[in-house]
Amino acid sequence: MDEETIKQVFIKALNILGKERDLIIVGFEEIKDSAFLTDELEAEAGRLNGEMNAVAELMQKCIDENARVAQDQEEYGKRYDALVQKFDAAKAKLDETQAEITKRQAQRQMMENFMKVLQSLPEQVDYFDEGTWYAMCDFITVYNKDDIRVTFHNGLEIRV
């Protein structure tokens, strides 16, 4: 499939998408706040930060006590290692949570950009625009000459 054919397929898919533009935009507006919500994740991140701070404080107290008071070093090592494991587990969970927050924020931004471009499209698209391509198209799959599908950033797949 040559470049010009790909462009024509994309234009055709845009025109099909354009017919459903209003429904797509309304649907997105209805779900965008709940679909990309990060409040619970941000609360979890705050809780994990607090947990890490508390464990770090306990680790420091453990170190300070070991420096001041003679104690069984094997017992101290076990207690300290348990605190380190707890800290590391909270840190790993915090990293996952922050990654999910970042992912949802990026998805929301990409979808908002997609909707702005969709809204700005003319009723009938007659020419290929590279900016529109990058803002809207995720990929094109060619199964055979009669089955070509354009997948948009919003997940919608259109067979042309």
Summary of the structure (lengths in Angstrom):
residues: 160
radius of gyration: 26.3
end to end distance: 13.9
largest distance: 82.5
contacts: 398
relative contact order: 0.16
helix: 73%
strand: 11%
